[in-house]
Amino acid sequence: MLSGLAQAHSLDGLLDSVASACQASPALVTLLQSLGQREGEPAQVRQPEQVAAPAELREAFAAPDRVAINEDTWLLGVAARGDWHGVAVTALTRTLSLSEPGGEFAIELSGSPLEVQAALGKHLAFQHSKVAVDGVWQARGAQFVDGVNGENSTALVCPLPF
């Protein structure tokens, strides 16, 4: 999926806002929304041929792709060629339910969760906040978990900002 992508780009400006309680910059929200939408009845996933990335970063992203998790939930994603403060970014993903709002998004990074958190922590202070969800207070902030490629990959996961 990465073939044909230009050289790596710095994604710092696009992704840095995530360090503050998983806030997504307007450009990141636009890109995540452009990974696909539900439409029609019965609901189906519609994806564009190209994601809506800032002009200077268009070459950093491939065409969007999707994988069915089950009959109701999809994983929408786009391969990336870039770095975030020196850590290789391999993809951006988000979940899409055909029946329920919300979900989460992830930034896929090269390295173990401990390595990635230490490397990014040199440049960014990852903050958490509390929000009420269905009357229950929950912490909101980035979580560093094993990514799709196991020990060599980390997913920085946040709730969707839209």
Backbone as CSV, one residue per row, in Angstrom:
resi,resn,N_x,N_y,N_z,CA_x,CA_y,CA_z,C_x,C_y,C_z
1,MET,0.818,-1.188,0.000,0.000,0.000,0.000,0.869,1.261,0.000
2,LEU,2.090,1.167,0.493,2.955,2.331,0.538,3.657,2.599,-0.782
3,SER,3.618,1.634,-1.732,4.304,1.873,-2.987,3.694,3.078,-3.692
4,GLY,4.540,3.854,-4.302,4.067,5.027,-5.007,3.954,6.273,-4.136
5,LEU,4.131,6.142,-2.839,4.081,7.330,-1.980,5.431,8.034,-2.034
6,ALA,5.396,9.324,-1.936,6.618,10.125,-1.966,7.420,9.907,-0.690
7,GLN,8.541,10.598,-0.588,9.382,10.486,0.603,8.603,10.859,1.853
8,ALA,9.125,10.469,3.004,8.448,10.732,4.273,8.281,12.221,4.513
9,HIS,7.146,12.583,5.100,6.824,13.967,5.434,6.744,14.112,6.938
10,SER,6.972,15.310,7.448,6.768,15.586,8.859,5.278,15.781,9.097
11,LEU,4.727,14.997,10.006,3.310,15.088,10.339,3.101,15.773,11.689
12,ASP,4.148,16.447,12.195,4.072,17.101,13.502,2.886,18.060,13.591
13,GLY,2.739,18.960,12.634,1.676,19.951,12.681,0.286,19.325,12.637
14,LEU,0.153,18.226,11.921,-1.131,17.542,11.803,-1.501,16.812,13.092
15,LEU,-0.498,16.244,13.785,-0.779,15.330,14.893,-0.521,15.881,16.297
16,ASP,0.242,16.960,16.455,0.644,17.428,17.786,-0.524,17.718,18.725
17,SER,-1.660,18.152,18.211,-2.794,18.486,19.083,-3.318,17.277,19.853
18,VAL,-3.046,16.071,19.374,-3.514,14.843,20.026,-2.920,14.705,21.432
19,ALA,-1.758,15.294,21.655,-1.109,15.182,22.971,-1.924,15.861,24.064
20,SER,-2.771,16.805,23.706,-3.587,17.509,24.684,-4.958,16.844,24.786
21,ALA,-5.037,15.815,25.609,-6.293,15.108,25.897,-6.994,14.609,24.634
22,CYS,-6.199,14.137,23.673,-6.733,13.566,22.421,-7.490,14.574,21.565
23,GLN,-7.177,15.853,21.702,-7.812,16.848,20.839,-7.242,16.693,19.432
24,ALA,-8.093,16.759,18.456,-7.650,16.655,17.071,-7.737,18.029,16.416
25,SER,-6.696,18.412,15.716,-6.697,19.681,14.992,-7.791,19.638,13.925
26,PRO,-8.253,20.800,13.461,-9.258,20.802,12.387,-8.810,20.005,11.161
27,ALA,-7.536,20.094,10.799,-7.039,19.351,9.637,-7.100,17.847,9.882
28,LEU,-6.803,17.398,11.114,-6.870,15.972,11.421,-8.321,15.495,11.430
29,VAL,-9.238,16.295,11.970,-10.661,15.925,11.953,-11.127,15.754,10.507
30,THR,-10.778,16.700,9.648,-11.170,16.619,8.237,-10.620,15.351,7.595
31,LEU,-9.353,15.030,7.860,-8.754,13.829,7.295,-9.469,12.574,7.812
32,LEU,-9.722,12.496,9.122,-10.393,11.326,9.695,-11.799,11.160,9.126
33,GLN,-12.527,12.263,8.978,-13.866,12.189,8.405,-13.823,11.722,6.955
34,SER,-12.765,12.095,6.240,-12.665,11.736,4.827,-12.286,10.274,4.598
35,LEU,-11.978,9.539,5.655,-11.673,8.118,5.487,-12.902,7.330,5.057
36,GLY,-14.069,7.868,5.288,-15.305,7.204,4.862,-16.473,7.651,5.698
37,GLN,-17.656,7.508,5.133,-18.898,7.892,5.805,-19.939,6.810,5.578
38,ARG,-20.927,6.770,6.476,-22.051,5.871,6.234,-23.096,6.658,5.448
39,GLU,-23.737,5.977,4.514,-24.790,6.627,3.754,-25.751,5.585,3.219
40,GLY,-26.947,6.044,2.875,-27.959,5.184,2.273,-28.740,4.374,3.286
41,GLU,-29.719,3.679,2.770,-30.554,2.788,3.581,-30.804,1.527,2.779
42,PRO,-30.301,0.370,3.121,-29.536,0.147,4.351,-28.177,0.839,4.285
43,ALA,-27.660,1.178,5.462,-26.411,1.929,5.562,-25.248,1.153,4.952
44,GLN,-24.436,1.867,4.220,-23.224,1.317,3.621,-22.092,2.303,3.834
45,VAL,-20.864,1.836,3.650,-19.689,2.691,3.793,-19.322,3.254,2.424
46,ARG,-19.185,4.577,2.357,-18.721,5.250,1.148,-17.356,5.837,1.433
47,GLN,-16.406,5.567,0.535,-15.057,6.114,0.679,-14.651,6.879,-0.566
48,PRO,-13.920,7.982,-0.388,-13.422,8.720,-1.547,-12.181,8.015,-2.111
49,GLU,-11.748,8.460,-3.270,-10.521,7.909,-3.850,-9.286,8.438,-3.150
50,GLN,-9.386,9.633,-2.561,-8.253,10.271,-1.888,-8.750,10.888,-0.586
51,VAL,-7.929,10.831,0.461,-8.317,11.476,1.718,-8.121,12.975,1.614
52,ALA,-8.811,13.713,2.473,-8.717,15.172,2.493,-7.587,15.587,3.427
53,ALA,-6.381,15.551,2.916,-5.200,15.955,3.680,-4.816,17.373,3.279
54,PRO,-4.149,18.100,4.173,-3.647,19.428,3.778,-2.793,19.302,2.514
55,ALA,-2.840,20.308,1.659,-2.159,20.258,0.359,-0.700,19.826,0.471
56,GLU,0.005,20.351,1.472,1.433,20.030,1.603,1.683,18.602,2.066
57,LEU,0.629,17.889,2.481,0.780,16.509,2.967,0.074,15.479,2.089
58,ARG,-0.522,15.890,0.999,-1.291,14.942,0.172,-0.476,13.740,-0.261
59,GLU,0.780,13.964,-0.609,1.629,12.860,-1.065,2.029,11.918,0.063
60,ALA,1.763,12.292,1.307,2.122,11.435,2.445,1.111,10.318,2.667
61,PHE,-0.039,10.361,1.969,-1.101,9.394,2.213,-1.503,8.667,0.943
62,ALA,-1.750,7.370,1.088,-2.224,6.541,-0.016,-3.739,6.701,-0.144
63,ALA,-4.353,5.883,-0.961,-5.816,5.861,-1.073,-6.386,5.179,0.172
64,PRO,-7.570,5.626,0.636,-8.164,5.004,1.823,-8.582,3.558,1.547
65,ASP,-8.606,2.785,2.622,-8.965,1.371,2.536,-9.897,1.058,3.689
66,ARG,-10.545,-0.090,3.661,-11.439,-0.480,4.748,-11.405,-1.984,4.944
67,VAL,-11.704,-2.391,6.194,-11.770,-3.800,6.559,-12.989,-3.980,7.446
68,ALA,-13.806,-4.976,7.144,-14.982,-5.254,7.972,-14.532,-5.943,9.254
69,ILE,-14.935,-5.385,10.395,-14.679,-6.027,11.685,-15.808,-7.022,11.948
70,ASN,-17.031,-6.602,11.658,-18.208,-7.465,11.685,-19.221,-6.846,10.733
71,GLU,-20.454,-7.336,10.734,-21.436,-6.815,9.768,-21.842,-5.366,10.024
72,ASP,-21.526,-4.822,11.204,-21.929,-3.469,11.554,-20.761,-2.488,11.677
73,THR,-19.553,-2.977,11.876,-18.422,-2.105,12.194,-17.292,-2.300,11.189
74,TRP,-16.738,-1.170,10.768,-15.647,-1.159,9.798,-14.427,-0.459,10.383
75,LEU,-13.268,-0.885,9.969,-12.020,-0.189,10.263,-11.619,0.510,8.969
76,LEU,-11.622,1.833,9.009,-11.251,2.645,7.847,-9.839,3.159,8.070
77,GLY,-9.017,3.139,7.047,-7.652,3.583,7.252,-6.986,4.061,5.987
78,VAL,-5.828,4.646,6.201,-5.005,5.104,5.095,-3.538,4.903,5.484
79,ALA,-2.787,4.285,4.588,-1.350,4.129,4.810,-0.693,5.502,4.730
80,ALA,0.329,5.689,5.549,1.025,6.976,5.594,2.521,6.770,5.454
81,ARG,3.173,7.774,4.905,4.623,7.810,4.853,5.002,9.145,5.458
82,GLY,5.347,9.076,6.742,5.698,10.296,7.436,6.273,9.990,8.796
83,ASP,6.619,11.043,9.512,7.109,10.842,10.876,6.496,11.893,11.778
84,TRP,6.431,11.531,13.039,5.902,12.416,14.076,7.013,12.569,15.095
85,HIS,7.696,13.677,15.081,8.867,13.931,15.926,9.855,12.770,15.851
86,GLY,10.118,12.317,14.625,11.115,11.287,14.387,10.607,9.857,14.483
87,VAL,9.372,9.633,14.887,8.796,8.287,14.968,8.006,8.055,13.678
88,ALA,8.283,6.943,13.004,7.617,6.653,11.733,6.122,6.408,11.932
89,VAL,5.318,7.118,11.156,3.869,6.925,11.135,3.560,6.040,9.930
90,THR,2.869,4.919,10.159,2.584,3.995,9.069,1.141,4.064,8.578
91,ALA,0.208,4.535,9.427,-1.196,4.621,9.006,-1.999,5.458,9.989
92,LEU,-3.141,5.939,9.519,-4.167,6.543,10.362,-5.423,5.720,10.147
93,THR,-6.120,5.382,11.236,-7.326,4.572,11.124,-8.429,5.143,12.010
94,ARG,-9.668,4.740,11.723,-10.783,5.028,12.614,-11.841,3.959,12.432
95,THR,-12.634,3.765,13.471,-13.738,2.818,13.374,-14.994,3.563,12.921
96,LEU,-15.866,2.829,12.239,-17.142,3.371,11.787,-18.203,2.313,12.008
97,SER,-19.200,2.631,12.822,-20.347,1.750,13.030,-21.461,2.214,12.113
98,LEU,-22.137,1.271,11.490,-23.247,1.617,10.620,-24.503,1.947,11.409
99,SER,-24.502,1.648,12.722,-25.715,1.869,13.513,-25.545,2.811,14.699
100,GLU,-24.299,3.106,15.101,-24.092,3.933,16.293,-23.048,5.013,16.032
101,PRO,-23.206,6.191,16.666,-22.195,7.240,16.523,-20.969,6.923,17.382
102,GLY,-19.963,7.743,17.224,-18.770,7.602,18.058,-17.778,6.626,17.462
103,GLY,-16.866,6.194,18.290,-15.807,5.289,17.867,-14.471,5.822,18.336
104,GLU,-13.424,5.366,17.681,-12.088,5.817,18.049,-11.233,5.927,16.806
105,PHE,-10.135,6.656,16.954,-9.168,6.721,15.869,-7.811,6.334,16.420
106,ALA,-6.922,5.944,15.518,-5.584,5.529,15.939,-4.549,6.052,14.955
107,ILE,-3.394,6.340,15.508,-2.220,6.680,14.724,-1.291,5.481,14.878
108,GLU,-1.019,4.778,13.781,-0.140,3.606,13.814,1.306,4.072,13.662
109,LEU,2.147,3.633,14.591,3.539,4.078,14.656,4.479,2.882,14.734
110,SER,5.695,3.060,14.258,6.707,1.999,14.333,7.371,2.013,15.699
111,GLY,7.506,0.829,16.308,8.139,0.691,17.611,7.153,0.175,18.643
112,SER,7.687,-0.285,19.771,6.841,-0.793,20.856,6.160,0.384,21.561
113,PRO,5.061,0.117,22.300,4.411,1.209,23.026,5.361,1.984,23.943
114,LEU,6.246,1.303,24.644,7.180,1.998,25.532,8.166,2.855,24.749
115,GLU,8.687,2.325,23.639,9.628,3.087,22.807,8.965,4.326,22.210
116,VAL,7.767,4.149,21.685,7.052,5.255,21.050,6.705,6.332,22.072
117,GLN,6.172,5.915,23.223,5.796,6.892,24.244,7.017,7.659,24.735
118,ALA,8.147,6.976,24.909,9.370,7.649,25.355,9.865,8.630,24.288
119,ALA,9.862,8.212,23.018,10.358,9.075,21.942,9.475,10.320,21.776
120,LEU,8.154,10.136,21.764,7.258,11.277,21.601,7.227,12.150,22.850
121,GLY,7.405,11.520,24.023,7.387,12.254,25.289,8.513,13.260,25.419
122,LYS,9.574,13.100,24.618,10.675,14.069,24.622,10.230,15.406,24.021
123,HIS,9.207,15.366,23.177,8.753,16.571,22.470,7.367,17.037,22.901
124,LEU,6.555,16.117,23.419,5.156,16.413,23.716,4.804,15.982,25.131
125,ALA,3.961,16.742,25.796,3.458,16.361,27.126,2.043,15.826,26.927
126,PHE,1.881,14.516,27.029,0.564,13.910,26.825,-0.286,14.156,28.055
127,GLN,-1.389,14.861,27.852,-2.270,15.255,28.948,-3.577,14.477,28.871
128,HIS,-4.226,14.348,30.031,-5.523,13.690,30.117,-6.515,14.674,30.712
129,SER,-7.771,14.470,30.408,-8.839,15.259,31.023,-9.956,14.298,31.381
130,LYS,-10.933,14.783,32.123,-12.080,13.939,32.471,-13.314,14.488,31.786
131,VAL,-14.121,13.576,31.250,-15.370,13.946,30.601,-16.472,13.043,31.130
132,ALA,-17.693,13.555,31.140,-18.833,12.743,31.568,-19.403,12.016,30.354
133,VAL,-19.494,10.706,30.445,-20.083,9.877,29.398,-21.209,9.088,30.040
134,ASP,-22.436,9.363,29.619,-23.615,8.716,30.202,-23.625,8.851,31.727
135,GLY,-23.258,10.037,32.218,-23.303,10.307,33.653,-22.132,9.759,34.438
136,VAL,-21.150,9.149,33.763,-19.980,8.586,34.441,-18.743,9.342,33.964
137,TRP,-17.919,9.788,34.924,-16.689,10.494,34.562,-15.651,9.499,34.079
138,GLN,-15.046,9.826,32.929,-14.008,8.970,32.355,-12.799,9.818,31.990
139,ALA,-11.622,9.210,32.119,-10.407,9.894,31.691,-10.349,9.878,30.171
140,ARG,-9.935,10.984,29.599,-9.784,11.061,28.152,-8.355,11.461,27.860
141,GLY,-7.670,10.620,27.136,-6.299,10.882,26.762,-5.782,9.765,25.887
142,ALA,-4.647,9.975,25.296,-4.067,8.998,24.383,-3.653,7.733,25.122
143,GLN,-3.916,6.605,24.501,-3.471,5.311,25.017,-2.496,4.709,24.012
144,PHE,-1.364,4.236,24.494,-0.370,3.597,23.638,-0.521,2.085,23.798
145,VAL,-0.975,1.398,22.746,-1.214,-0.039,22.808,-0.539,-0.725,21.631
146,ASP,-0.376,-2.048,21.743,0.198,-2.801,20.623,-0.626,-2.545,19.370
147,GLY,0.052,-2.281,18.282,-0.614,-2.001,17.022,-0.890,-3.254,16.227
148,VAL,-1.256,-3.074,14.985,-1.642,-4.190,14.133,-0.471,-5.113,13.807
149,ASN,0.749,-4.628,13.923,1.909,-5.465,13.624,2.605,-5.961,14.886
150,GLY,1.859,-6.072,15.988,2.403,-6.643,17.219,3.480,-5.804,17.849
151,GLU,4.575,-6.466,18.267,5.605,-5.784,19.041,6.345,-4.704,18.278
152,ASN,6.267,-4.715,16.957,6.963,-3.709,16.163,6.079,-2.527,15.794
153,SER,4.902,-2.461,16.380,3.950,-1.427,16.017,3.165,-0.978,17.238
154,THR,2.864,0.307,17.279,2.067,0.887,18.371,0.915,1.666,17.778
155,ALA,-0.237,1.505,18.389,-1.390,2.323,18.014,-1.611,3.320,19.136
156,LEU,-1.557,4.599,18.824,-1.930,5.635,19.772,-3.422,5.849,19.531
157,VAL,-4.262,5.471,20.501,-5.707,5.413,20.317,-6.394,6.529,21.108
158,CYS,-7.371,7.176,20.468,-8.170,8.246,21.083,-9.623,8.080,20.666
159,PRO,-10.556,8.594,21.485,-11.959,8.633,21.045,-12.095,9.599,19.885
160,LEU,-13.035,9.304,18.981,-13.271,10.204,17.858,-13.676,11.588,18.347
161,PRO,-13.157,12.638,17.724,-13.504,14.004,18.130,-14.763,14.523,17.456
162,PHE,-15.523,13.660,16.777,-16.737,14.098,16.093,-17.792,13.015,16.193
